[in-house]
Amino acid sequence: MKTDEQYMRIALDQAEWAYKRGEVPVGAVIICKGEILSKAYNRPIKMNDPTAHAEILAIRKACRKIGNYRLCDVTLFTTLEPCVMCAGSILHARINRVVYGTEDPKGGALVSLHRLFDDQRFNHNVEITGGVLKYHCQEILHRFFQGKRIISPSILPV
C-alpha cells in the first residue's frame, strides 16, 4: 500500500495537467483499499462548468466506476483544501477521509474559512489530514498565479 505522500504525488500530477491547460492547478485522486478508483484535475474553464472542480470530477468518475453514489471506505486526496461545494459533495458521497495538500484561506471549507466537517449535526463524519506535500502543492499554485499577474506599466523599462 502506498503512503499519503505517494498518493498526493498522483494528485499533483493531475494538478500539473490543469496547469498546462490554463486551469487553476488542483488535482484529486480517490483511493479504495490501495487501488485508484479515479483521478481528475480542475476543468471549469474547458467544460464551461463552475462545478468542474477536481474533487467533483473525481467523485463522479469513482461513482460511475463502482456503480453507486456512495463512496464508503475511500480516501480523497486533493492538492488544495476543498471549497464548500466540494465539501458538501464529500459529505453526500460518504467519503471517509480527505487528505489535502495546502489550505485555501479564501475558500477552504475544512479548516481555513469554514470548518464544515466539525459540525456534528451532519449524519456523516469525515477524517481530515492536511499539509501533505504542502510546499509542492503551494508551489504549483504560486507558479500559476504568478504567471497570471500583469506587470504594472510604471515598472516597465522605457
Secondary structure as UniProt FT lines:
FT   HELIX           4..20
FT   TURN            21..22
FT   STRAND          27..32
FT   TURN            33..34
FT   STRAND          35..41
FT   HELIX           44..47
FT   TURN            50..51
FT   HELIX           54..66
FT   TURN            72..73
FT   STRAND          75..80
FT   HELIX           84..93
FT   STRAND          97..102
FT   TURN            105..107
FT   TURN            109..112
FT   HELIX           116..118
FT   TURN            120..121
FT   STRAND          127..129
FT   TURN            132..133
FT   HELIX           134..148
FT   HELIX           153..155
//
